């Protein structure tokens, strides 16, 4: 599987690239960082591999975001069941130096379109911390509709934080 956008290649990561993704997932200021804190290398083999072998309604699929110009990994997109909401979610994380340049929106649009073209889902969801306006804008600029705020549990601590809840309906 390979998705191409104007500035990105989006594809599963090869095992030699996993440590770079583990470094991204260790960044504590993202929900992914909270979720995978200290255990990224243990969960990555379950979430990386041949995209054709996954069913995103049951499995989490993680894809690397690579800059077309340099081939550098700038972030990751995930699609799969939300642990608490049990709905298929599109989520993302970018290295801090690549944020607020439109890469997340570009990738979110591509992964959302791919998911709808591959799976018979009527909608996808996205969640963004209430304090992270740029994260909310990614979903809004990608065709997701804001439906309210939800308190969600943050593994592994169980702490509840508030997230903006979005849905994107099948076109």
ABEGO torsion letter per residue (X at the ends): XBBBBAABBBBBBBAAAAAAAAAAAABAABAAAAAABGAAAAAAAAABEBAAABBAAABBBBBBBBBAAAGBBAEBBBBEBBAAAGBBBBBBBBBAAABGAGAAAAAAAAAAAAAAAABBBABBBBBBBAABAAAAAAAAAAGBBBAEBBBBBBOAAGBBBBBBBBBBBBX
